[in-house]
């Protein structure tokens, strides 16, 4: 059982270290599409469909 707890502990530490500390900014679908339009012809942009719903 101790091996399980070691794996659980290491996983927990990695999850905590992997979390991003940045703040979220509220935007609308139009804001997202406008930002994508700025990149047109420069590089590929992947958009999550749910972000524009």
C-alpha positions as CSV (number, residue, x, y, z in Angstrom):
1,X,0.0,0.0,0.0
2,X,2.9,2.4,0.6
3,X,3.8,2.3,-3.1
4,X,0.3,3.5,-3.9
5,X,0.6,6.4,-1.5
6,X,4.0,7.4,-2.9
7,X,2.5,7.5,-6.4
8,X,-0.5,9.4,-5.2
9,X,1.8,11.9,-3.4
10,X,4.1,12.5,-6.4
11,X,1.0,12.8,-8.7
12,X,-0.5,15.4,-6.3
13,X,2.8,17.4,-6.3
14,X,3.0,17.3,-10.1
15,X,-0.6,18.5,-10.4
16,X,0.1,21.5,-8.1
17,X,3.3,22.4,-9.9
18,X,1.6,22.1,-13.3
19,X,-1.2,24.6,-12.5
20,X,-1.0,27.9,-14.3
21,X,-1.1,30.9,-11.9
22,X,-2.3,33.4,-14.6
23,X,-5.7,35.1,-14.2
24,X,-8.5,34.5,-16.7
25,X,-9.9,37.2,-18.8
26,X,-13.5,37.2,-19.9
27,X,-14.0,37.6,-23.6
28,X,-16.8,37.1,-26.1
29,X,-16.9,34.9,-29.2
30,X,-16.4,38.1,-31.3
31,X,-13.2,38.9,-29.3
32,X,-11.9,35.5,-30.1
33,X,-12.7,35.6,-33.8
34,X,-11.2,39.1,-34.1
35,X,-8.0,37.9,-32.5
36,X,-7.9,35.0,-35.0
37,X,-8.5,37.3,-37.9
38,X,-5.3,39.2,-37.0
39,X,-3.4,36.0,-37.6
40,X,-5.0,35.3,-41.0
41,X,-2.3,34.4,-43.5
42,X,0.5,34.4,-40.8
43,X,0.1,31.1,-39.0
44,X,-2.5,28.4,-38.2
45,X,-4.9,29.0,-35.3
46,X,-6.8,26.2,-33.5
47,X,-10.1,27.3,-32.0
48,X,-12.1,25.3,-29.5
49,X,-15.7,25.2,-30.9
50,X,-17.1,25.7,-27.4
51,X,-15.2,29.0,-27.1
52,X,-17.3,30.5,-29.9
53,X,-20.7,29.2,-28.9
